[in-house]
């Protein structure tokens, strides 16, 4: 999966050299797709793991993990 994402990033960078606006459109689509995928992945993560476990799995400290999950899950990290 990481190879696919790296390739996609390379292709967008290549596109930016010939058509910057097309690269921005592609990046916008990637951002929207990440938001949709991240939402459902976050719901599953919150169901399956504690905050401590999620932080360890993500390679983040607990505070950063909560912020990331809140952003993708569309909830407030302060509640």
N, CA and C atoms as a LAMMPS dump frame, in Angstrom:
ITEM: TIMESTEP
0
ITEM: NUMBER OF ATOMS
237
ITEM: BOX BOUNDS ff ff ff
-5.0000000000000000e+02 5.0000000000000000e+02
-5.0000000000000000e+02 5.0000000000000000e+02
-5.0000000000000000e+02 5.0000000000000000e+02
ITEM: ATOMS id mol type element x y z
1 1 1 N 0.821 -1.191 0
2 1 2 C 0 0 0
3 1 3 C 0.865 1.256 0
4 2 1 N 1.93 1.257 0.802
5 2 2 C 2.792 2.433 0.843
6 2 3 C 3.442 2.709 -0.5
7 3 1 N 3.759 1.659 -1.23
8 3 2 C 4.354 1.834 -2.557
9 3 3 C 3.365 2.544 -3.475
10 4 1 N 2.11 2.178 -3.397
11 4 2 C 1.079 2.808 -4.214
12 4 3 C 0.956 4.296 -3.878
13 5 1 N 0.964 4.629 -2.601
14 5 2 C 0.871 6.027 -2.193
15 5 3 C 2.099 6.817 -2.637
16 6 1 N 3.275 6.206 -2.532
17 6 2 C 4.498 6.867 -2.99
18 6 3 C 4.443 7.126 -4.487
19 7 1 N 3.948 6.167 -5.224
20 7 2 C 3.833 6.334 -6.68
21 7 3 C 2.848 7.44 -7.018
22 8 1 N 1.735 7.487 -6.321
23 8 2 C 0.74 8.531 -6.543
24 8 3 C 1.341 9.909 -6.265
25 9 1 N 2.077 10.014 -5.188
26 9 2 C 2.732 11.281 -4.855
27 9 3 C 3.723 11.689 -5.947
28 10 1 N 4.489 10.748 -6.429
29 10 2 C 5.446 11.032 -7.51
30 10 3 C 4.723 11.506 -8.768
31 11 1 N 3.606 10.871 -9.089
32 11 2 C 2.855 11.251 -10.284
33 11 3 C 2.286 12.667 -10.162
34 12 1 N 1.813 13.017 -8.982
35 12 2 C 1.288 14.367 -8.779
36 12 3 C 2.43 15.379 -8.878
37 13 1 N 3.586 15.061 -8.325
38 13 2 C 4.748 15.951 -8.444
39 13 3 C 5.149 16.118 -9.906
40 14 1 N 5.109 15.051 -10.661
41 14 2 C 5.432 15.112 -12.088
42 14 3 C 4.396 15.969 -12.822
43 15 1 N 3.137 15.784 -12.486
44 15 2 C 2.071 16.568 -13.091
45 15 3 C 2.244 18.061 -12.788
46 16 1 N 2.697 18.375 -11.595
47 16 2 C 2.883 19.773 -11.19
48 16 3 C 3.88 20.503 -12.087
49 17 1 N 4.808 19.773 -12.664
50 17 2 C 5.808 20.388 -13.542
51 17 3 C 5.201 20.825 -14.869
52 18 1 N 4.174 20.13 -15.329
53 18 2 C 3.572 20.459 -16.622
54 18 3 C 2.241 21.182 -16.489
55 19 1 N 1.508 20.9 -15.419
56 19 2 C 0.202 21.534 -15.217
57 19 3 C -0.066 21.681 -13.719
58 20 1 N 0.462 22.75 -13.141
59 20 2 C 0.282 22.939 -11.696
60 20 3 C -1.17 22.898 -11.245
61 21 1 N -2.076 23.485 -12.01
62 21 2 C -3.475 23.491 -11.588
63 21 3 C -4.062 22.083 -11.605
64 22 1 N -3.654 21.268 -12.552
65 22 2 C -4.109 19.874 -12.572
66 22 3 C -3.569 19.127 -11.357
67 23 1 N -2.357 19.441 -10.957
68 23 2 C -1.781 18.81 -9.761
69 23 3 C -2.537 19.232 -8.508
70 24 1 N -2.951 20.482 -8.457
71 24 2 C -3.751 20.946 -7.313
72 24 3 C -5.086 20.225 -7.282
73 25 1 N -5.713 20.064 -8.459
74 25 2 C -6.979 19.314 -8.515
75 25 3 C -6.778 17.879 -8.034
76 26 1 N -5.688 17.26 -8.457
77 26 2 C -5.4 15.881 -8.031
78 26 3 C -5.169 15.823 -6.527
79 27 1 N -4.424 16.781 -5.998
80 27 2 C -4.169 16.812 -4.557
81 27 3 C -5.462 17.013 -3.779
82 28 1 N -6.329 17.833 -4.317
83 28 2 C -7.634 18.059 -3.671
84 28 3 C -8.448 16.773 -3.638
85 29 1 N -8.431 16.027 -4.728
86 29 2 C -9.154 14.743 -4.765
87 29 3 C -8.554 13.758 -3.767
88 30 1 N -7.213 13.744 -3.689
89 30 2 C -6.544 12.854 -2.737
90 30 3 C -6.913 13.224 -1.302
91 31 1 N -6.974 14.515 -1.032
92 31 2 C -7.34 14.989 0.3
93 31 3 C -8.762 14.561 0.655
94 32 1 N -9.679 14.702 -0.285
95 32 2 C -11.07 14.294 -0.048
96 32 3 C -11.161 12.787 0.175
97 33 1 N -10.44 12.019 -0.63
98 33 2 C -10.451 10.558 -0.481
99 33 3 C -9.861 10.155 0.864
100 34 1 N -8.788 10.823 1.266
101 34 2 C -8.173 10.522 2.563
102 34 3 C -9.133 10.829 3.7
103 35 1 N -9.872 11.92 3.559
104 35 2 C -10.853 12.268 4.583
105 35 3 C -11.944 11.223 4.728
106 36 1 N -12.434 10.74 3.589
107 36 2 C -13.481 9.701 3.634
108 36 3 C -12.935 8.397 4.214
109 37 1 N -11.804 7.962 3.724
110 37 2 C -11.209 6.709 4.21
111 37 3 C -10.805 6.844 5.672
112 38 1 N -10.258 7.997 6.015
113 38 2 C -9.822 8.219 7.394
114 38 3 C -10.965 8.211 8.386
115 39 1 N -12.115 8.699 7.957
116 39 2 C -13.28 8.721 8.844
117 39 3 C -13.647 7.306 9.28
118 40 1 N -13.784 6.417 8.326
119 40 2 C -14.195 5.047 8.665
120 40 3 C -13.074 4.297 9.376
121 41 1 N -11.851 4.547 8.986
122 41 2 C -10.724 3.904 9.67
123 41 3 C -10.636 4.37 11.124
124 42 1 N -10.919 5.645 11.347
125 42 2 C -10.893 6.182 12.71
126 42 3 C -11.986 5.559 13.563
127 43 1 N -13.16 5.397 12.998
128 43 2 C -14.242 4.756 13.765
129 43 3 C -13.832 3.349 14.19
130 44 1 N -13.245 2.605 13.277
131 44 2 C -12.782 1.257 13.612
132 44 3 C -11.677 1.259 14.645
133 45 1 N -10.768 2.2 14.513
134 45 2 C -9.656 2.296 15.459
135 45 3 C -10.17 2.599 16.856
136 46 1 N -11.104 3.535 16.951
137 46 2 C -11.65 3.891 18.27
138 46 3 C -12.416 2.728 18.892
139 47 1 N -13.001 1.878 18.072
140 47 2 C -13.733 0.719 18.567
141 47 3 C -12.768 -0.376 19.025
142 48 1 N -11.685 -0.558 18.26
143 48 2 C -10.779 -1.684 18.483
144 48 3 C -9.654 -1.429 19.475
145 49 1 N -9.216 -0.176 19.609
146 49 2 C -8.016 0.113 20.394
147 49 3 C -8.25 1.2 21.43
148 50 1 N -7.475 1.147 22.486
149 50 2 C -7.454 2.261 23.429
150 50 3 C -6.622 3.374 22.801
151 51 1 N -6.692 4.548 23.39
152 51 2 C -5.89 5.668 22.893
153 51 3 C -4.407 5.333 22.96
154 52 1 N -3.99 4.684 24.021
155 52 2 C -2.581 4.303 24.174
156 52 3 C -2.162 3.33 23.087
157 53 1 N -2.993 2.343 22.814
158 53 2 C -2.68 1.371 21.762
159 53 3 C -2.65 2.028 20.385
160 54 1 N -3.613 2.908 20.13
161 54 2 C -3.655 3.598 18.838
162 54 3 C -2.419 4.462 18.663
163 55 1 N -2.036 5.173 19.7
164 55 2 C -0.851 6.024 19.633
165 55 3 C 0.387 5.198 19.296
166 56 1 N 0.543 4.065 19.961
167 56 2 C 1.698 3.2 19.698
168 56 3 C 1.67 2.68 18.261
169 57 1 N 0.504 2.273 17.797
170 57 2 C 0.38 1.736 16.44
171 57 3 C 0.653 2.805 15.383
172 58 1 N 0.33 4.048 15.703
173 58 2 C 0.528 5.147 14.765
174 58 3 C 1.915 5.782 14.889
175 59 1 N 2.657 5.387 15.903
176 59 2 C 3.983 5.966 16.115
177 59 3 C 3.912 7.398 16.616
178 60 1 N 2.871 7.695 17.395
179 60 2 C 2.658 9.041 17.913
180 60 3 C 2.524 8.997 19.423
181 61 1 N 2.684 10.167 20.068
182 61 2 C 2.34 10.202 21.482
183 61 3 C 0.817 10.285 21.575
184 62 1 N 0.289 10.08 22.758
185 62 2 C -1.17 10.005 22.895
186 62 3 C -1.868 11.293 22.472
187 63 1 N -1.293 12.42 22.812
188 63 2 C -1.914 13.697 22.453
189 63 3 C -2.002 13.863 20.94
190 64 1 N -0.923 13.55 20.245
191 64 2 C -0.912 13.66 18.78
192 64 3 C -1.88 12.661 18.159
193 65 1 N -1.967 11.474 18.738
194 65 2 C -2.889 10.462 18.217
195 65 3 C -4.332 10.919 18.369
196 66 1 N -4.658 11.506 19.508
197 66 2 C -6.023 12.003 19.728
198 66 3 C -6.344 13.095 18.723
199 67 1 N -5.406 14.012 18.485
200 67 2 C -5.646 15.086 17.51
201 67 3 C -5.859 14.511 16.111
202 68 1 N -5.037 13.548 15.721
203 68 2 C -5.169 12.942 14.4
204 68 3 C -6.508 12.22 14.261
205 69 1 N -6.845 11.408 15.234
206 69 2 C -8.107 10.675 15.183
207 69 3 C -9.296 11.619 15.204
208 70 1 N -9.199 12.69 15.978
209 70 2 C -10.283 13.669 16.028
210 70 3 C -10.458 14.338 14.67
211 71 1 N -9.353 14.666 14.021
212 71 2 C -9.443 15.323 12.715
213 71 3 C -10.097 14.401 11.7
214 72 1 N -9.617 13.161 11.624
215 72 2 C -10.199 12.23 10.668
216 72 3 C -11.61 11.802 11.068
217 73 1 N -11.849 11.665 12.363
218 73 2 C -13.159 11.195 12.836
219 73 3 C -14.194 12.291 12.949
220 74 1 N -13.754 13.527 12.723
221 74 2 C -14.649 14.694 12.769
222 74 3 C -15.309 14.852 14.131
223 75 1 N -14.497 14.735 15.176
224 75 2 C -14.978 14.993 16.523
225 75 3 C -13.983 15.896 17.228
226 76 1 N -14.393 16.487 18.3
227 76 2 C -13.524 17.401 19.031
228 76 3 C -12.582 16.622 19.94
229 77 1 N -11.29 16.946 19.887
230 77 2 C -10.354 16.257 20.775
231 77 3 C -10.521 16.723 22.227
232 78 1 N -11.336 17.732 22.446
233 78 2 C -11.507 18.289 23.779
234 78 3 C -12.725 17.746 24.501
235 79 1 N -13.473 16.86 23.838
236 79 2 C -14.676 16.333 24.498
237 79 3 C -14.419 14.965 25.08
